[in-house]
Amino acid sequence: QVQLVESGGGLVQAGESLRLSCAASGRTFSDYAMGWFRQAPGKEREFVVHISWRGRSTYYADSVKGRFTISRENAKNTVYLRMDSLKPEDTAVYYCAARHRSVTSSYTVPGNYNYWGQGTQVTVSS
């Protein structure tokens, strides 16, 4: 089992920044690729970004490319999501997710991740 705990959400104005953190425990963190997803009210959970288990590869949704940056510190069992130039449409609950490095299925599909955090709310006002 891998336990994930997100933090860092909050209320900001458009154009401001936030950094989300996701702390992992339970298994060897460096054996897991990580993803961030978000879900707005009434919408499906959508892919935001994925980082490989060693952090060498990252993949972003077009909607956040150039504004969001994912990183990980395996020594601290933590993955981060830096969000700049936030827009009201970024408002959602943000979830981090983990899947074993051996998984090769699409990283954009929530069902292809085994472990999820409880989520952290991000609200961007206009």
N, C-alpha and C positions, 0 to 999 in steps of 0.2 A: 504494500500500500504506500501511496505517496499522499501526504497531506499538503495542501496549498492554502496559503492565507494571503489575500490581497490587502493592500493599504494604500493610502495616498489620494483617494478620491476627494471630491469636494465641489464647492460652487465657485466658479470663476466667471469673469466676463470674457466676451469674445476677444480674441487676440492674445489672451494670456496663456500661461503654461502650467502644466502639472506634471509630476512624475509619480507614476504608480510603481509599487513594488509588489513582488510576489515571493514570499518565503516558503521554501519547500522543506519537508522533513520526511523521514521514514525510509527512504531508499537512497541509493547513490545518485545524487542529483545530476552528476555529469553523464549518467547513462540515459538521460531523458532530454528529448527535444521539447521545446516549450512554445506555446502559442498564447496570444491574447485574442479574445473575442469580445463582442459587445452586443447588448440587446436593449433596444429602445422599447418603450411601451407599445404593445400591439404589433410588434415586428418580430421576425425570426432572429435567432442569434446569428450574428454575422462575423466572418473572419476579419481580423485586423492585421495581424502580423505573426510570423513564425520565425523561430531561431533554432538552428541545429544544435545538437548536443554539445558540440565543441565551440559553438558560437561563430563558426566560420562562414555560415550561410544564413542570410536573412531574406524574408519574402514579405512584401507589404501589399495590402489592398490598395488599389489605385486611389481610393478616397482619402488615404492618409499618407501616401507616399510624399516625401519631402517635408512633412510636418511632424511625423512621429518617428521615434528611434527606439529600437529594442536593443537591449544589451543584457549580458548575464555575467555573474561572478560565481563561478563554480565553487570557489573556496568559501563563499558565504551562502551557498545554496539559495541564491536569489536571482530573479530575473526582473528587469526594470523596463518600464515603458515611459519614455520621455515624450510628452505631447506638447508641441508648440503651435502657435497660431490657431488656437482652438476656435471652433465654430459652433454655433448653436446645434447644428446637426450632428455634432459629436456627442451630444447628450445621450447617455445610456448607462446601464450597469456594465461594468467591464469585468471580465472573467479571465483568469489565467488557467491554462490547461497544460497537461503533460502527457507525453506518450513515449514509449520506449524507443530508443534510437534504432531498433531493428524494424520498426514500422515504416513501410514505404508508401502507404496509401496517401491520398491527397491530404495535404496539410490544411486545406481550407474547409474541410468538412468536420463539424463538431463531433460527429460520431466516431471519428478516427482518433480521438484522444480518450485516454483511460481515466484520467484524474482531473478534477475540477475544484477550483476554489469557490468560495461563497459569493464572490463578487464585491465590487466597490462602486458606489454611485459617482458618476461624473455629470455635473450639470453646468452647461455653458449658457450664460444669459447674453442676450443681444444688447 
